[in-house]
Amino acid sequence: MVPGKHALYITAVACVMMLGGCKVPPAEVTCDQCGEIQRIDKFVVNGDASPVGMLAGAVIGGVIGNQIGGGRGKDAATAAGALGGAAAGAEIERRQNRAIQYEVQVELDNGAQHTLTLLDVSGFGVGDRVQLVNGELRHTSS
């Protein structure tokens, strides 16, 4: 072997070994469903009324209406009591079945706006970095 050629091989091997220990930084991961919470609004949704609430209200209203007046006036008071009781019973049931929900507005990194309606926003606040996954929010560190 020629002395200069031997030194060239050693230099090449040393360079390969040094580069083998270097790590290439990973490419930046983009998230098309990531963004920041812009707004959280709380609202109340009345529940549904079933025939049970209306029927119970009608019976109670009819009994109370029957205590008023006499003759044909008693019949009218009973009917009015039953109608008023049915309406009151339905409204009471709607209020008993109400739920608190939250409307959360997220501005994605690409500028798109998404609004979600959620039952619970515990652990989330305006300004938090989040990712939208199947209609739910998840915290993200990026």
Secondary structure, DSSP 8 states (H G I E B T S, - for coil): --HHHHHHHHHHHHHHHHHHT----------TTEEEEEEEEEEEE-----HHHHHHHHHHHHHHHHTSSSTHHHHHHHHHHHHHHHHHHHHHHHHHT-EEEEEEEEEETTS-EEEEEES--TT--TT-EEEEETTEEEE---
